[in-house]
Amino acid sequence: MTDDLREERDSLTLHCPITADLALLRARLRDFATIAGLSGPRLDDLIIAVNEATGNVLVHGGAGTLTARADAVGVQVDVIDDAGTLTAGHLDRMPDPATHHGFGLYVIRKLCDEVQLDHPAGRSRLRLSMRYAPATSPEESGPRSAPAGPKALRQAALASPRPDAAARKDDERMPPLTLGHRHLPGITIITLTGELDATNAEQLQTFIRQCRQTPADELIFDLAGLHFIDSTGLRVLLDASTEALGHGGQVHLAAPHDMPARLLDVTGVSLGLPIHDSLTDALDAATPPPSGTTTSTP
């Protein structure tokens, strides 16, 4: 199937195969939803939720398609998994605090206005809906005036470039994941730049094992350059925290912002891991006091 941005009946529609290039899929969906009129935190929430669904297809199914539609109410995305293994029971599960699994579907439920699951032709179809603005009462949950109606969608589609891989310049995309590290006494700092998702989370996991000085190190993840993280990447950070705590150390997260900060908040991880506004603050918290120093309690 080829990617296609076209008018279908009275709405704008995007069709994409789900491939291992999740970053490109996120970029295409962002282009589409922006043209439709979705913006701000609700746009980010849709990107986060759809990424969880498509990443789940890659991990558990391996093949599928994404179809997005926009109308006067909002944006609706169908994520189809050809394996057909997703069930309503999976949707109802809470994340497992011991294994750090199950955050993806939990995030989808928390962020989307509506989530539906059915199984046409034996495939799993997860339908995620996001209105242009949140409904504040039952009367406001139906069709309403939106930033882009069908006519505006058609005009925007004609005036805007198609979000095709060939048309998108390399410098318009987020960089791939880049990792760096440095050591201080008793502290390992790992710097993440770019986007962290199901396709490269194992890269971070391997990097942690290779560059950590000792299991008891205080481990600081500098997230100032990280523009995106999904639940798979989050699990790597939580696994590192569990290991550190088991050896008397601790994990610190420095300078998360935008979508990474949103994911930490919606999953509740921000309540359980030390999160700092800057790398300097994280270093202050992770640096042990000088030998012989005692801490007094006022």
C-alpha positions as CSV (number, residue, x, y, z in Angstrom):
1,M,0.0,0.0,0.0
2,T,1.3,3.5,-0.9
3,D,0.9,6.5,1.4
4,D,-2.0,8.6,0.3
5,L,-3.3,12.0,1.4
6,R,-6.6,12.5,-0.3
7,E,-10.2,13.7,-0.1
8,E,-12.6,10.9,0.7
9,R,-16.3,11.9,0.6
10,D,-16.3,15.2,2.6
11,S,-13.2,14.6,4.7
12,L,-9.4,14.5,4.4
13,T,-7.9,11.1,4.7
14,L,-4.4,9.7,5.3
15,H,-3.4,6.1,4.5
16,C,0.0,4.7,5.6
17,P,1.5,1.3,6.1
18,I,2.9,0.8,9.5
19,T,6.7,0.3,9.1
20,A,9.7,0.4,11.4
21,D,10.1,4.1,10.7
22,L,7.8,5.2,13.4
23,A,9.4,8.7,13.4
24,L,8.3,9.2,9.8
25,L,4.8,8.0,10.6
26,R,4.6,10.4,13.5
27,A,5.7,13.3,11.2
28,R,3.1,12.4,8.6
29,L,0.3,12.2,11.1
30,R,1.4,15.5,12.6
31,D,1.3,17.1,9.2
32,F,-2.1,15.7,8.5
33,A,-3.6,16.6,11.9
34,T,-2.2,20.1,11.7
35,I,-3.8,20.7,8.3
36,A,-7.0,19.4,9.8
37,G,-6.9,22.1,12.6
38,L,-5.6,20.1,15.6
39,S,-3.0,21.9,17.6
40,G,-1.3,22.4,20.9
41,P,-1.4,19.7,23.7
42,R,-4.3,17.8,22.0
43,L,-2.2,17.4,18.8
44,D,0.8,16.1,21.0
45,D,-1.6,13.8,22.8
46,L,-2.8,12.3,19.6
47,I,0.7,11.7,18.3
48,I,1.7,10.0,21.6
49,A,-1.4,7.8,21.6
50,V,-1.2,6.8,17.9
51,N,2.5,6.0,18.3
52,E,1.7,3.6,21.1
53,A,-0.8,1.8,19.0
54,T,1.5,1.6,15.9
55,G,4.5,0.5,18.0
56,N,2.3,-2.2,19.5
57,V,1.6,-3.5,16.0
58,L,5.3,-3.7,15.3
59,V,6.1,-5.5,18.5
60,H,3.2,-7.9,18.6
61,G,1.9,-8.2,15.1
62,G,4.5,-7.0,12.7
63,A,2.2,-5.7,9.9
64,G,-0.7,-3.2,9.7
65,T,-2.0,0.0,8.4
66,L,-3.0,3.5,9.7
67,T,-5.9,5.4,8.4
68,A,-6.6,8.9,9.6
69,R,-9.7,11.0,8.9
70,A,-10.6,14.6,9.7
71,D,-14.0,16.2,9.8
72,A,-15.7,19.2,11.5
73,V,-15.5,17.5,14.9
74,G,-12.0,16.2,15.1
75,V,-9.5,13.6,13.9
76,Q,-10.1,9.9,14.0
77,V,-7.3,7.4,13.5
78,D,-7.7,3.7,12.8
79,V,-4.7,1.5,13.6
80,I,-5.2,-2.0,12.1
81,D,-3.1,-4.9,13.3
82,D,-3.2,-7.8,10.7
83,A,-2.4,-10.3,13.5
84,G,-5.7,-9.6,15.2
85,T,-4.5,-10.4,18.7
86,L,-5.5,-7.3,20.6
87,T,-8.6,-7.8,22.8
88,A,-10.8,-5.8,25.0
89,G,-9.1,-7.4,28.0
90,H,-5.8,-5.9,27.0
91,L,-7.4,-2.5,26.9
92,D,-8.7,-2.8,30.5
93,R,-5.4,-3.8,32.0
94,M,-3.4,-1.5,34.2
95,P,0.3,-1.2,33.9
96,D,2.4,-3.7,35.8
97,P,4.6,-1.9,38.3
98,A,6.9,-4.9,38.7
99,T,7.7,-5.5,35.0
100,H,6.9,-1.9,33.7
101,H,4.8,-3.4,30.9
102,G,1.3,-2.3,29.9
103,F,1.9,1.5,29.8
104,G,1.1,1.8,26.1
105,L,-2.6,0.9,26.1
106,Y,-3.0,2.8,29.4
107,V,-1.6,5.9,27.8
108,I,-3.9,5.5,24.8
109,R,-7.0,5.4,27.1
110,K,-5.8,8.3,29.2
111,L,-5.1,10.7,26.2
112,C,-7.8,10.0,23.6
113,D,-11.4,11.3,23.8
114,E,-12.7,7.9,22.7
115,V,-11.1,4.5,22.1
116,Q,-12.9,1.7,20.2
117,L,-11.8,-1.8,19.3
118,D,-13.3,-4.3,16.8
119,H,-12.1,-7.1,14.6
120,P,-13.1,-6.7,10.9
121,A,-12.0,-9.7,8.9
122,G,-10.0,-11.1,11.8
123,R,-7.8,-8.1,12.2
124,S,-7.6,-5.8,15.2
125,R,-8.8,-2.3,14.5
126,L,-8.1,0.3,17.3
127,R,-10.0,3.5,16.6
128,L,-8.7,6.6,18.4
129,S,-10.6,9.8,18.3
130,M,-9.5,13.3,19.3
131,R,-11.8,16.4,19.1
132,Y,-10.3,19.8,18.2
133,A,-11.3,21.0,21.6
134,P,-12.3,19.1,24.8
135,A,-16.1,18.7,25.4
136,T,-17.0,20.5,28.6
137,S,-20.6,19.1,28.8
138,P,-22.6,16.4,27.1
139,E,-24.2,19.0,24.8
140,E,-20.8,19.9,23.5
141,S,-19.6,16.4,22.6
142,G,-21.4,16.3,19.3
143,P,-20.6,18.1,16.0
144,R,-19.5,21.7,16.6
145,S,-17.8,24.5,15.0
146,A,-14.1,23.6,14.5
147,P,-11.0,25.2,13.2
148,A,-11.3,23.3,9.9
149,G,-14.4,22.1,8.2
150,P,-14.6,20.0,5.0
151,K,-14.2,23.0,2.7
152,A,-11.2,24.3,4.7
153,L,-9.7,20.8,4.7
154,R,-9.9,20.6,0.9
155,Q,-8.3,24.0,0.5
156,A,-5.5,23.2,3.0
157,A,-4.8,19.9,1.3
158,L,-4.4,21.6,-2.1
159,A,-2.3,24.4,-0.7
160,S,0.0,22.3,1.5
161,P,2.7,19.9,0.4
162,R,1.9,16.2,0.6
163,P,3.6,14.6,3.6
164,D,5.4,12.0,1.4
165,A,8.9,10.6,2.2
166,A,10.2,11.9,-1.1
167,A,8.9,15.4,-0.6
168,R,10.1,15.7,3.0
169,K,13.6,17.0,3.3
170,D,16.0,15.3,5.7
171,D,16.5,18.5,7.8
172,E,12.7,18.8,8.4
173,R,12.7,15.5,10.3
174,M,13.7,14.9,13.9
175,P,17.2,13.5,14.2
176,P,17.6,9.8,15.0
177,L,18.4,8.8,18.5
178,T,21.9,9.9,19.5
179,L,23.5,8.9,22.8
180,G,26.4,10.2,24.7
181,H,27.9,9.8,28.2
182,R,30.4,11.2,30.6
183,H,31.6,10.1,34.0
184,L,32.0,11.9,37.3
185,P,32.9,10.3,40.6
186,G,30.0,7.9,41.5
187,I,27.9,9.4,38.7
188,T,27.2,8.4,35.1
189,I,25.5,11.0,32.8
190,I,23.8,9.7,29.7
191,T,22.6,12.3,27.2
192,L,19.7,11.5,24.8
193,T,19.1,13.5,21.7
194,G,16.4,12.9,19.1
195,E,13.5,10.5,19.5
196,L,13.2,7.3,21.6
197,D,10.6,4.7,20.6
198,A,10.1,1.0,20.2
199,T,12.5,0.8,17.2
200,N,15.6,2.1,19.1
201,A,14.9,1.5,22.8
202,E,17.1,-1.6,22.8
203,Q,19.9,0.7,21.6
204,L,19.6,2.7,24.8
205,Q,19.4,-0.4,26.9
206,T,22.7,-1.7,25.5
207,F,24.3,1.7,25.9
208,I,23.5,1.9,29.6
209,R,25.1,-1.5,30.2
210,Q,28.2,-0.5,28.2
211,C,28.9,2.9,29.7
212,R,27.8,2.6,33.3
213,Q,30.8,2.5,35.7
214,T,29.3,0.4,38.4
215,P,25.7,-0.7,39.2
216,A,25.8,1.5,42.3
217,D,26.4,4.7,40.2
218,E,23.9,7.5,40.4
219,L,22.6,7.5,36.9
220,I,21.5,10.8,35.3
221,F,19.6,10.8,32.0
222,D,19.9,14.3,30.4
223,L,16.6,14.6,28.4
224,A,17.0,18.3,27.3
225,G,17.6,17.2,23.7
226,L,15.0,14.4,23.7
227,H,11.9,15.4,21.6
228,F,9.9,12.2,21.9
229,I,9.7,9.1,24.1
230,D,7.2,6.3,24.1
231,S,6.3,3.7,26.7
232,T,9.0,1.3,25.4
233,G,11.7,3.9,26.0
234,L,10.1,4.7,29.3
235,R,10.4,1.1,30.3
236,V,14.2,1.2,29.7
237,L,14.5,4.1,32.1
238,L,12.3,2.4,34.7
239,D,14.3,-0.9,34.4
240,A,17.5,1.2,34.9
241,S,16.0,2.7,38.0
242,T,15.1,-0.7,39.4
243,E,18.6,-2.0,38.9
244,A,20.2,1.2,40.4
245,L,18.0,1.0,43.5
246,G,18.9,-2.6,44.0
247,H,22.5,-1.6,44.3
248,G,22.0,1.5,46.4
249,G,22.0,4.0,43.6
250,Q,19.3,6.1,41.9
251,V,18.2,7.3,38.5
252,H,17.6,11.0,37.9
253,L,15.8,12.5,34.9
254,A,17.1,16.0,33.9
255,A,15.2,18.6,31.9
256,P,12.3,16.6,30.3
257,H,10.1,18.9,28.3
258,D,7.1,18.9,25.9
259,M,6.0,15.4,24.9
260,P,8.5,13.5,27.1
261,A,7.3,15.5,30.1
262,R,3.7,14.8,29.1
263,L,4.3,11.0,29.0
264,L,6.1,11.1,32.4
265,D,3.1,13.0,33.8
266,V,0.3,10.9,32.3
267,T,1.9,7.6,33.4
268,G,2.6,8.8,36.9
269,V,6.3,8.1,36.5
270,S,6.9,11.8,37.5
271,L,5.7,10.9,41.0
272,G,8.1,8.0,41.4
273,L,11.4,9.1,39.8
274,P,13.5,12.2,40.8
275,I,12.9,14.7,38.0
276,H,14.9,17.9,37.8
277,D,14.5,21.1,35.8
278,S,18.1,21.1,34.6
279,L,21.2,18.9,34.5
280,T,22.8,21.2,37.1
281,D,19.9,20.5,39.5
282,A,20.2,16.8,38.8
283,L,24.0,16.9,39.5
284,D,23.4,18.7,42.8
285,A,20.9,16.0,43.9
286,A,23.1,13.1,42.8
287,T,26.4,14.3,44.1
288,P,27.2,12.7,47.5
289,P,28.2,15.1,50.3
290,P,31.9,15.4,51.1
291,S,33.3,12.7,53.3
292,G,32.8,13.5,57.0
293,T,29.9,15.9,56.3
294,T,26.8,15.3,58.4
295,T,23.3,16.5,57.5
296,S,21.3,18.2,60.3
297,T,17.5,18.3,60.4
298,P,16.1,21.7,61.5
